Amino acid sequence: MTSMQANGITIEYETFGDRAGRPILLIMGLGSQMTRWEEEFCQNLAGRGHFVIRFDNRDVGLSTHFHEAGLPNVQKAMAASLTGEPVEAPYTLDDMADDAVGLLDGLGIPKAHVCGVSMGGMIAQAMAIRHPDRLLSMISIMSRTGDPAEPQARPEAMAVLLAPTPTEREAALDHMVKTRRTIGSPGFPFDEADTRKKAARDYDRAFDPAGVTRQLVAVLAHGNRKPALASVRLPTLVIHGADDPLVPVEAGRITAEAVPGAEILIIEGMGHDLPIGVWPRVTEAISGFTSKAQG
């Protein structure tokens, strides 16, 4: 892993595969470090002809954290978002999209396939809207358009998302495991030991609950992308779990309908995560799609 200065911040990143391969930028979701794009998953994509780039979004991992911005008021931001009022935020998804473009600039990559999960999918959408000339294609996984009329999360999923994360290590790991169990994929085995191991890895690498809160407010502040997505003319693939409790599958269908010509893949048993059991299907779908999109 290494870092660079881009868009006025430090971005930590890592690459896999031959630089001559199809470039694909992987963008993680809310509060998730780039390590959540597991190395084996990245190597699988690299083995299918991609030059894979994973990175830490701002406010997580080893990229710049906006400590000076403090802790936003989430309840106030949510209330404003639901009523269509402006949301006060240190930054929005547009800034995070510009971070990603800055990373591509630093790597000397004029265009890339861009694949994001959850909030990362929203960032990919923002990139497609703001910087369509920098994308070869867009892949939006378990994400949404931000339209407040879309179906919302199940109460239990929203509860774990908004619950304060304990700061003490073991309590924090317990919370992370509970969150993954609640929003994860009911159709695939849940490996609690492995989940806890990866939560410990991420806690020890970088732990900043306030940064996660700032990212959440950035999502709320970005608003509804659905009208702007109608103007996107990029090859687009939407992947969504049929059993996602946090971002219901209907939101995935709405995302696909918002982008002209978008394809959609719905995976039975998949929730709001990428368990190892879905990797073959997801990597095959991504690889087939990028091969076709690249021509």
Secondary structure as UniProt FT lines:
FT   STRAND          2..6
FT   TURN            7..8
FT   STRAND          9..16
FT   TURN            19..20
FT   STRAND          22..27
FT   TURN            30..31
FT   HELIX           34..36
FT   HELIX           39..47
FT   TURN            48..49
FT   STRAND          50..55
FT   TURN            58..59
FT   TURN            61..62
FT   HELIX           67..69
FT   HELIX           74..83
FT   HELIX           93..107
FT   STRAND          112..117
FT   HELIX           119..130
FT   HELIX           132..134
FT   STRAND          135..141
FT   TURN            148..149
FT   HELIX           155..162
FT   HELIX           169..183
FT   TURN            186..187
FT   HELIX           192..205
FT   HELIX           209..222
FT   HELIX           226..229
FT   TURN            230..231
FT   STRAND          236..241
FT   TURN            242..243
FT   HELIX           249..258
FT   TURN            260..261
FT   STRAND          263..267
FT   TURN            268..269
FT   HELIX           276..278
FT   HELIX           279..294
//
